[in-house]
Amino acid sequence: MANCRVSETFGSMVFNEAVMKERLPRDIYKALKKTIANGTHLELDVANVAASVMKDWAIEKGATHFTHWFQPMTGVTAEKHDSFIAPDGSGRVIMEFSGKSLVKGEPDASSFPSGGLRTTFEARGYTAWDPTSYAFVKDKTLYIPTAFCSYSGEALDNKTPLLRSMQALNHQALRILRLFGMTDVKRVSSSVGPEQEYFLIDKEIFLKRLDLIYCGRTLFGARPPKSQEMEDHYFGAIKHRVAAFMQELNEELWKLGVMAKTEHNEVAPAQHELAPIHTEANIATDHNQLVMELMKSIAAKHNLACLLHEKPFSGVNGSGKHINWSLSTDKGINLLEPGDTPCENAQFLLFLVAVFKAVDDYQDLLRVSVASAGNDHRLGANEAPPAIVSIFLGDELNEILNALENDTLYLGKEKIQMEIGATVLPHFPRDTTDRNRTSPFAFTGNKFELRMLGSSFSIAGPIIVLNTIVAEVLSQFADILENSTNFKEDLSRIVKRTIKEHKRIIFNGNGYDPSWVKEAEERGLSNLKTTPEALPAFIDSKNVEMFIRHKVFSRNEMHSRYEILLENYSKTINIEALTMIDMVNKQIIPSVLGYQKELAELILNKRAVSADISTCLEDELLGKISRLSECLKKRLDYLYEQTIAVREVKDSLEFARAYREKVFMAMNELRLVVDELETLISSKHWNIPTYAEILNSVT
């Protein structure tokens, strides 16, 4: 795609506003725009016309089928394809697509995770068109973004509660803005930009690792002599093969209206990142799902494999997905923009303290929103923030809040010109605040960056939590201020009280420092290190009532999601354990026995030639491998026993805990032996690719 054509092809496969305005009758276009803008009901006659026009447009783009594209609780998207063909009564077909087909679909609800909301004999479920997210054509199919619910109306997906949370946030934020006289604002939405990290490795290497195929991460692997120690991969020159992949990825994303903006090498070898321009939360969620899907399919075309697991390689940086989250009005105003004088910007300060009160009050929910078996490997490691939720505000905002709390004068910070030392280099003002890469939730100028997500996550979960907890706090503030007889005094009182009561959540220091764990405990902050520790908070009565109050989840929906998350965790560990057992039996043990046999034969041959020939090296090596082999057998048997023993546990939470405390720990013990054996067995006999081979497989 030539550079001059990017603007022409961008969004060319999307049934976006420009296409609707051009092709739809004026009254239908206005009715559809009203539905999108105000969330009003879509009439069937409008849907019928929209469907007919959408079908004609899609056929022009090469589409033969349509699908309702939805996001069940599987972590990936789902789609069922139907062709446009319909019999015409004469043995031929016509291309047909009705408003009813556009608005509603019917996949099998019992075959998706439901946490008990659906059983096998209760199969009916519905997909419902989300007109706020544009339809698009991909692979000769018209994709219609939809919500997914059960026959009885419970949400079985990520999109439905996300839309509800956006609605709740909009309602409460508008209440606040009305108090500041902003009557022209009709809508407030969360703006999101997810930075997607991923690994690219050679597909041939990938197919030789059963753990990568089944689990997305390596269950064994000794650290190579060199991985990321020299930091030479970070922002380094992009290899030609990777650049070709990135170019095609960008082109396909741009056609689908995804504003892919930034790409670079990340810290670990074979690790990279893609970041888009920020869009509304609902659109950003759909787009990020497309990013992950296209990364995998386009990688395969380049004979590569894309790894989205949070920790594919032990001892090497894992991959996260940083969500940049802010609040914007339909007038283009960022409500988290401090302005030139943030200390005098009362509206900004109120929204700011609302966010950090929300994070403090519901820190456990934010931790739950990023909890998974994969992310447990990453949180607290040196490339990810700790499991302790805290907020980084930076020096300037911290000083402003201290001044407000203590009724002291904030004099402001003078802009310092950067002097780099060479006169040829330009001078530019230094930011008043540094960045903190160790913070889970950092303020970065006019937005917050949630850095706790794992790379394979749907961004919907954390956004749902952020939207809803901020809506909750804004509703508390609005209840007070709407009944105030002295707005300025009560506003000042709210800001000051919030700072005083919730400043424990603010931490501008090094989140990797071991002393922070102790300090956080003294502050009363939670440290939910693993998924089984974190998940019970989701159904804590305080959290359940909050979600119900804002109509984001029903009680049944929350309990069902809790069960789904526990089940996913246990299933993940179980698959990893069984894969580990399979690899040891079919690959590791044959490698070890083959090398042992070769060493034993070498020793016998040497001794047959002459009793004076030394076999010390061979004897020592064979003895060490033999001892490790015995240990390997014991630990393999123990892991197998633990996978059987946990099946007796019936309670879902205890089941997950058993997998963590028994199976996962047994897996770690087995891995230690295998990784040591890898360092001793000759490469001729070791029949699975090593870390050195995998991480350097793309040349």
N, C-alpha and C positions, 0 to 999 in steps of 0.2 A: 504494500500500500504506500504509494508516494505521499510525502508529507503534505503536498498541496491537496490531496484527496481526503485527508483525515476529516476535515470539517464537513465534507460532502457525505462521507460514508457513516459518520457518527450517528448512531440511532437509526440507521437505515433499515434495520430489521425489527423496529419497535413501532407498535401502534400507539404512538405518543400523541401529545396534544396537537402538534402541527398537522399530523395525518388526520386526526379526528376533525379538526377545524376545516381542513380542505375537503374531506370526503363526506362527512355527515351533514344531513339537512340542518339548517340553522337552529330550528326549534329542538331537534334531537340533541345537537351539540350542547345547547344551553342547558337542557335538562340533565345531561350526563355530567356536565361541569358542576351543576348545582349539587348533584349526588356526591361527587368527589370532594367538593369544597366543604359542604355542610353535613355530609353523612346522612342525607335523606334517602328515603326508600326509592329504589329504581323500579319504575313501572314497566310492565311486560311489553307494552307497545314500543317503549323506548329501547328496551333490550332487543326486541325483534329487529328493529332497524339497525341498531349497533352491530348485532350479530351478522346480519347480511353483508353489511359494508366491511366488517372485519374479515369475514370469510373471503370476499372478493379480493381484498388487499393481500391476505395471506396466500391465496392461490397464485397471485401475481409474483409473490416472492418464492414460489416453488413448493408451497405446502400442500400436502395431500391429506394430512391428518390434523386433529386437534387433541389437546390433552389439558385436563385440569391439573395444574402443577401445585402441589401442596407440601407442607412441612410437618410430617407426623413426628411422634416422639422417638424416632429412630436415630436422630442426629444427621440424617441425610434427607433429600427431597424424594418425593414419590410422584409417579405419573402413570396414567393408563391411557393409551392412544386409541382414538376412534377416527375412522376415515370420514371424509365429508360425503361419501357416496350414498345415494338412496335410489331404490328402483323407480323407474318412470312408468312401469306397466307395460312396456313394449320389449322387455328383455335388455334394455340399456339402463344407464344410470344417469342421475343428475347430481350436481354438487349442492349439498344442502346443509344449512347450519341455522338453527332456530334460536330465538332469544331464550327459550327454556333450556336448551343445551348449553348456552353461554353462561347463564346464571347459576345452574345447578348441575352437579354430577353425582354419581352414586358408587363410590368404591366400597369394598368390603371392610367394614369397621372392625370386625372381630380379628382380622389378621394383622392388625397394627397394635403396638403397645397401648393399653388402656388402663392399666393399673386396677383392673376389676370393674371398670365402668361398663365393659362389654364382655360377653362370653361368646363361645363359638356359635351357639344357636341364635344369638342376637347380632346378626351380621350387618344390618343396614347402617350406613353412614352417609353423610352428605358432604360434598364440596360446594362452596359458595363463592362466586366470583368476587374478588376484591378489586373494585374499579379504581382504587387509589394507586394501584400498582399496574403499570402498563403491560399489556400482552405483547408477546414477541414471537418471532419465527426463528427456530433453531432446528437443524437437521430435518428440514422439510416438514416440520410440525409446528402448528400454532400453539404456543404455550400460554395458558390463561392462569395467572396467579390466583390462587383460591385459599380460603380458609377450609378447615376440615373439622366436622363435628359429628357426634353420635346421633342416632335416631331420636334420642330424648333431649338433644340440644347441648350436651356437654362438650367442651372444647377437647379435641384429641390431637391438637397441633400446637405449634409455636406462634403462628400468625394471629389466631383469634385473641389470645390474651395480650399479645403485643398491641393490636389495634385498640383493645379495651384500655390498656395502660396509657396509650397516647391520648385517648379520649379523656381519661381521668386527669392527666397532667394538663391538657388543654383547658379543661373546665376550671381547675383550681388556679392556674397561672392567670387566666383571664380575670378572675375575681381580684387578684392582687393588682393587676395592671389597671383595672377600672378605678381602683383607689388612688392611683397615681395620675388619673386623668387621661389615660390612653384609651379613649373610647373608640378610636378608629380601628384598633386591632381586632380582627375577627378570629384569629387562630394562633395558637402557640404550639410548637412541636419540638421534639428533641431532634437535634441534628447530630448525625453519627458518621464517623470515618474510621473503619476498621483496618488496621495495618496487618496484613496477612504474611506470616513467616512460613517457610516450607523448605524441604530438602529435595534435591534432584540427584538421582543416582542412575547408573546404567541399568537398563531393563534386564539385560542378560544376567547381571550380578543379582538383581532383585529376585529373579525367578529361581535362584539357587538357595535362597534363604526362606525356609518354611515359616520362620517367625515373622519376617516382614510381610509375607503373603497373607498369613492368617491373623496377625496381631498388629501389624503396622509398626512394630518396634522390634529391635533385636533382643532376644532373651539371653543370648550369650555374646561374648566378645571382649577380648583383652584390649586395653588401650594401646594404640599404635605409638611408636617412638615420637612421632610428631602429629599433633592434631591442630589445636587452635592456639598453642602456647605463644606463637610469634605474632598473633593478631594480624597476620598478613592477608587474610582473606577478607576481612571487614572493609567494605567500600573499595575492594581491589578491582582490577580490570576483569570484566565479565568475559568468560570463555566463549568462543565462537558458537559452540553447540548450545550453550545456555542462552546466548544472545538471540539465536535463531528461534528458540522456544519462546523467549520473552516477546519477541517481535510478533509472532503469530498469536500469542495469547492476547497481547494488546489489541491487535486488529480485530479479533473475534469479540473481545469485550466491548470495544468501541462500537462495533456494529449493533450490539445489544444495549447500547446506551449506558454502559458502565464506565464511569470516568476514571479509568486507571491512570494514575499520575506519576508515581515514583516507583523506581525499581533499583535494587542494588544487592550486592553480596552482603550476607550477614556474617556474624562472628565465626561460626563453625564452618569447616570445609564442607562444600556442597550445599550450604544453607543460603537462602535468598529471601527477599521480602518484596511485596507489592503493596502499595498504598493508594487509595482512591481519594478524590475530592469528596468532601462531606456532602451527604444528602439526608433527607428525612429518614427517620429510624426504620420505617416500614420498607422503603425503597432500598436502604442500605443493607437490610437483612436479606432481601431477595437477591440483591447484587452480590453479596458475599457468598451466598450459596452458589450462584453462577460462577464466581471466581474459583471456588474450590472444585466444582465439577469440571470446568474447562481446564484447570491446571492438570487434572489427572488425564483427561482425554487427549489433550494436546501433547502432554509429555509422552504418551504412548506412541503418538505419530512420529516423534523424534527419537524413538527407541530409548526413552527414558522412563523412569518411574518417579512419580511425585509422592513424597511422604508427608502427610499432614499430622502424624502423631506428635503429641507433645514432647516425647522423649525417645526418639528412635535409637539413640546411641548413648549408653552409659558413659559418664565422664566427659561427654561432649555437650555443648550447649543445646538445650531443647528449643522448641518453637512455641512462641506465644502469638496472641492476636490482641493487639492493643486497641481498645475502643476509645476514640476521641469523642466525647459526649458534651453537647452544649444545648442551650435553649434559644430558639429563634422565633420571631413573630412573622406573620405573613407580610409584614412591611419590610422585612430584611434586617430587623434589629436583633442583635445578639444580646440576650439578657445577661450574659456572663462577661460582657465586655466592660472592663473597669473604667475605660475612658482616661483622659489625661490626669484627672484628679479623683481617683477611686475613693479617697476618704470623704469626698463631698457628694458622691453618687449614692444616694440613699436607696434607690431602687436596686442598683447592683448589689449593694451590701446586704439587702434583705434576701435576695435570691441566693447570694453566696452563703450566708449563714443558714439558710434553709437547706442547702445541699449538705453542709457538714453536720447539721443536726440530724438530717435523715440518715447519713452514713453512720453516725454514732449510734443512733437509736436502733438501726437495723443492720449493724455490721455483720451479724450472723447470717442474715439473708443474702447479703452481698457475697459472703464466703460460699454459701450454698450454691449460688448462681454460677460459680466457676468450679464446682466440685465434680471430679470424675477420677476413675482409676488412672487414666493417663496423666492428668494434671497433678496428681499426688506425687509423681516422680519429679515434677518441675518446681512447684511452689517451695520457696525457701532455698533453692539452689542459687548458684552465683549468677545465673542469667535471668532470674525471675524474682519478683518480690516475695516476701515471706507470707505465710498463711495468716498473719496478723493484719487486719485491715486498719489502715491509717491514712491520713490525708497530708500531702505536702502542699503548702501554700506559698512558700518562698519568703524571703526576708521582708520585702516591702509590705505585702498583705499581712504578714504576721505582726509587723510593727503597727500597722493601721488598726488591726483588731485589738492589740494590747492597749493602744491609745484610747480607743472607744470604750473598752472595758473599764479603764482606770480614769476616764475623764481627763486625759492629758492631751496636750497639743501635739499633733503629728506635723512635723515640719516638711516632710517629703524628702525624696531622694533626688539629688542632682544627677542629671544624665552625664555619665562619664564617657569621654571620647576614647575609643580603643587606640592605643599607641603600640604598634606591633614591632617597631624598631627599624623598618626599612622605609625610607622616605617615598619610594615609588608606590608603596601600598596605600590604598585609600583609608581615610579615617571614617569611622562610623560609630554611633552611640552604642555603648554596652547595655544589654538588658539589665533591668534593676534586680532581676532574680536569676539565679543559676537553675539548671535542670537537675532533677533527682531521679536517676534511673532505678533506684531501689525502692521507690514508693509504690504501693499498690494502687493509689488513687491520687494523682498529682495534678494540681492546677498549672496549666501551661499557657497562660496569657489571656485567653478568653474562652477556655474550655477545660474540662477535666479529662485526664487520660487514665482509664482503667487498664492496668497492666497485668491483671491476674489471669486473664482468659488463656485457655489452651488453644493451640492452633486449629484443632479439628472442631471446635465448638461452633454451634449456631450462636450468633451474637444476640439472638432474640431474648434468651433467658436473662442475662445481666441487664439488658435494656428494660425489660419488663420490670425488674426489681428497681432499677434507678428511677424510671418514670413514676412508679407507684409510690415509692417511699418519699420522693420529693413532692409528689402531689399531696401525700398525707400531711407533710409539714406545712406546705403552703395553705392547706385547708385550715390547719390550726391557727396560722397567722391571720388568715382572712377572717375567721370567726371573731377574733379579737378586734381587728382593725375596722371591720364593717360596723361594729357597735361602739366604736370609739367616739368620745366627745372631744378628744384632743389628739388628732391623728399624729402630729409630729412627735409629741411626747411619748405616746404609746409605741410608735415605730421605733424611737430611740431606745425605749425600755426593752422591746422585744430583741433588738439587735444585741444590746448589752447583756441581757440575761442569757441569750443563746450562746454568746461567746464564752461567758463564765461557766455555764453548765456543760458545755460540750467541747471545750478546748483540749480535753484529754485525747481526742481523736487526731489532733494536729501533731505531726512529727516531721521535722525538717532534716533529721539526721540520717545516718547510714542504716538502712533497714537490714543490711547483712551483718552488722555488728552483733555478736552474741549478747552483749549487754542490753540490747534493745528488747530481747525476749523477757528479761527480768523486769526492765522498766515498764514494758507494756502490761505485764501482769500486775505490777504495782498500781498502774493507772486504771486497772479494771477492764482492760481490753481482752477480748477472747482470742484464743489461739487454737483454732480447730485444725489440727495438722492433717487429718485424713478425711476422706469422704464419709466413712461410717461415723466419724465423730461429728461431722458438720450437718449431715442430712436431717437428723431429728429436729433441728431448729426450724426447718421449713414448715412443720406442722405444729409449732409452738402456738398456743392460743392467741398470743399477742399478734403474731404474724398472720395467722388465719383470719382473724377479725379485721385486720387492716386491709387485706386483699378483698375480703367480702364487702367491706364498707365502700370501696371504690369500684366494685363490680368488675374486678379483673379476673378473679377466680371464685368459683363457688367452693364450699367446703369439700364437696365430693371431688371436685377437680384437683384440689390441693392434695388430698389424700391419695388420689390416683397417681399423681405425678411423683409423690414421695415413694410410692411402691415401685413405680417404673424406674426411678433413679437408683433405688437399692438393687432392683433386679439387674439393671444394666451393669452395675458395679460387680456384682457377684458373677454374672455371666462372663464379663471381661477377664476377671482373674481365672475363672475356670478354663476358658479357652486358652489362655496363656500357659496355664499349668499343663494341660493336655498336650499342647504343642511342644512344650519343653520336654515332656516325657517321650513324645514321639521322636523328637530330634536326637535325644540322647540314645535311644534304642536303635534308631536306624542310621544315624550319621556319626555321632560322637564315639560310641563304643566300637563300631567297626574301624574307625580311624585309629583309636588307641590300640586296639588289638593288632591291627596291621603293623603299626610301628613297633610294638612290643615283640612281635614275631620276627621282624627284621633285625632288631637289636639282639635278640636271643640267638638267632642264626649266625650273626656276625661274631658274637662271643664264642660260640662253638667252633666256628671255622678258624678263628684265630688260635684257639687252644689246640685244635687239631694239627695246625702247622707247627707250633712250638709252644711248649709250656712256659718259655721265657718271655713271650710277647705279652705285654701289659694289656689288660682289658679293664683297667680301673675306670676310665671314662664311661665305657659302655655299661659296666656293672652298676656304677653310681646312678647313671641316667635310667637304666632299666629298673633299678630298685625304687627310685623316686616315682617313676610312672606307675609301677606296680602298687605302691602304697596309695597313690592318688586314685588308682583304679578301684581299689577296695573301698575307699571313701566314696567314690562316685556311685558304686553299687548301693551302698548303705543309704546315701542321701536320695538317690533315685527311688528306692523302695519307700523311704519315709515320705517323700512327696506324694507318691501314689497312694499311700495309706491315708494321708491327710485329705486328699481329694475325695476319698471314699467316706471318711469319717464326718466331714462337714455336711454330707447329704442327710444326716440324721437330724440336723437343726431345722426346725419348722418356722420359727419367727423370722420374718424377712430382715429385720435389723440385726438380730443375732447371727443370721446366716451371713450377712455382709461382714460383720465383725470377725466371724470365724474364718472367712476367706482371707481377711487382712492379717489376722493374728496367727493363723496356722498355715494356710496354703501359701500365701505370699512370702512369709518368712522362710518356709521350706524351699521355695523357689530360689530365694536369695542364697541360701546355704548351698544348694546344688550348683548355682551359677559360679560361686567362688571356686569350686573344684574344677569345673569345666574351663573356666578362664585361665586357671593356672596350667591345666593340661595343654591348652592352646599354645602357651609359650614354650612348651617342651617338645611337642610333636612336630615332625618335619612337615614342611609345606606340601611335600609330595603325598603325604598321607592325610593331612587335614583337609577334608573335602567340602568345607563350607567357606565362603568368602570371609576374609577377616576385615576388621575395621579399616586397616590401611588400604585394602583393595576396594572396599565400598566407597569410602570417602574420597578416593582419588580416581574413581571409575569414569568420571566425565572429563574428558580431555579436550 
